[in-house]
Amino acid sequence: MSILLVTSSPRGAASHSTRIATEFAEKLVAADPSNTLVVRDLVANPLPHIDADYSTGIYTPAEARTARQAEVVGVSDVVLDELFAADTVILATGFINFNISSTLKSWVDHIARSGRSFAYGEGGPKGLVTGKKVYIVLASGGIYSEGAAVQFDHAVPYLRGVLGFLGMTDVDVIRIEGVGMGPEAVTSALAKATAKVDAVVASQQVAAAA
């Protein structure tokens, strides 16, 4: 199994989403040494925001692109190749202003590409990125999975929507929530997230042994 881990929190070593997602990926590899892991750190190596050269370049034949168009489309090609090669995708993000990090949004902009990851036909759009299992690891200072604050969670609905549009409909969410509510809340949130990660890893081990 090929695993793609995409991290995006600007908090570096202090990031709960990066920590849990990285541990998750490492546990999957440890559970089956044949598994491979590709890591894309969007903070250490941020993707460029899409611009006019990208927007025109993706619709220009490769041989007719300018040097700049070739460069920015090439970036998109690389991240798309990583995505298509993966069987399991782990997306890690902090909950920033009620949505995902801007670095992860740039990744989405580069993979959501007409003719590569989706196509329009007589029946409407069709996602071309199929057969993937996706896990969203989301850390938030408050509780947004239930209660009055649910309406402010634009991160999970957005990711489910755009991933589904591209053909990735098998999506699970691992939340690390309430980390802004004190040390005890942090400990509890991390424990719950770790337990869910361990349950997923254990279930995959059982499936592999069956």
N, C-alpha and C positions, 0 to 999 in steps of 0.2 A: 504493500500500500504506500502510495506517495502522499505525504502530508505537506500542505502549504500553510505556514504560520505568518500572518500579517499583523504586525504590531504598529500602534499609531499614537500612543499616549505621549504628550510632551513632558511627562513627569519623570522620565528616565527610570532610575533604579527604585524610585519611590512609587512607581505605578503599580497599582493592584491588578489592573487588567493585563498588563504585560507579564507580571509575575505568574498569575494563575494560568494564562494562556500558554506561556512558555513551559511551565511545569506539566501542563496537559500534553503538549506535543512531545515532551521528553519522556513522559510515562508511556505514551503510545509506542514510541520507538523502543523503549526498554522492554515493553511487553512482547514485542515481536521484532527482533533485530533485522528482519528483512524489510521492515518499514524504512522509508527514506524521508528526510525532512529538509525542506527548503524554507528559509526564513527571509522575509522581506521586512526590514525595519524602516518604516516610513518617516521616522524622526531622524535617524542617522543618515538616511538616504532619501530625502523627500522627492516625490515626483513633481515635475513642473505642472503648474496649472495649465489646463488646455487654453490655447490661444488661437489667433487667426490662422497661423501656419498649420496648426494641428487640424483645425476645422476644415480647411481647404485641402490639406495634404491627404487626409484619409479618403477623399473622393478623387484624388489625382492618381493616375497610373504611376507605379513606382519609378519607371524610367523617365517620367516627366516632372518629378518632384524637384523642388529646389533643395539645396543642401540643408537649409533650416527645416523644411518640411520633412525631409528624410530623417533628420535627427529626432524630431518630436514624435513622428509616427513610429520610429524605431523603438522609442521608449514604450509606447503602447503595445507594440508587438511582443516585447520581452515580457511584460507583465501578463499579457494574454496567454503567451506560451506557458508561463508558470501555472496559470490557473487551469488551462486545459490539461496539463500534465498531472494535476493533483486529483487524488481520489477523495481526500478529506481536506477541508479548508477551515482554518481557525482564524477568525477575525477578532482582534482585541482592540477595544477603544474605551476611552473615558467618556462619560456623559457630560458634554460641554455645551452649555447654553441650550439644554434640552435636546441636543442632537449629537451626532457622531463628530469626531475630530475633523478638522479641515484637511488634514493629511490623508485620512481614510477616504474622505469625499473625493480627493484628487485621484486616488486609486480607483474608485468607482467610475469616475469620469473616463479613465483610460481603458477600463475593461468593458464599459458599456458602449459598444461600437457596432454600428450598423454594418452588416455583411460579415462580421466576425463572431460576435457573441449573440446577436439577434438579427432577424431578417423580417422584412415585411412581405406578405403574400396576399393572395385573394381573401384568405380568411383572417387577415390581420397580422399582428406581430407574432413571431415565434422565437422562443428562447433556444439558443444553440449550445448552451453550456449545461449539459445534462449529465446525470449519473454521479453527481457529487453529494457528499454529506458535508453540511456547513454547520459550524458552531460559532455563535456570537458570544464573546466574553465581554460583558459590559459592566464597568464600575461606575457607581454614582454616589454622590454624597447623601442624597435622600432616598426615600422609598418611592419608586415609580411603577412598580409592578401591580400595585393595588391601592385602593383608597382614592382620595380626591386628586392626588397628583398624577394619576394615570394619564389624564388629558395632556400633560406636559411632556410625555414620552414620545418624542418624534423620532428617536433613534431606531428602536426596534421595528415599528411599522415601516419606516423608510427602508431599512435594510431588507426586511422581508419582502417588501414590494419590489425593489429594484433587483434583488437576487432572483425572485420568482419570475420577473419579466425576462431575465436572461436564461431561465430554465432551471435554476437551483431552488427547488421547492422543499427539499428535505433539510429544514433548518431548525436547530435547537438553540435555546438561549441559556447561558449560564450567567446569572447576575451576581454581582458583588455590590450589594446596595446598602445604603445607610452608613457609609464609611465616614461621613461628616458628623456623625452623632456621638463621637467619643471613642476612646480606646476599646471599650468592651464591645461596642457595635462593630468596630473593625474586626476584632477577633472572631466574633460570631459570623460576620459576613464571609470572611475568608474560609472559615471552617465549613460553612454550608456550600460554598463554591467548590472547595476541595473535595467534599463528599460527593458532589454531583460528578465531578471529573473522575473520581475513583470508580464510581458506579458505571460510568461509560466505558472506562478502560476494562473493568472486570467483565462487562457484558460482551465486549469485543473478544476477550480472551476465551470466554465460553463459546462464542460463535465460531471462533477459529478452531477450537478443539472438537467441535461437533462433527 
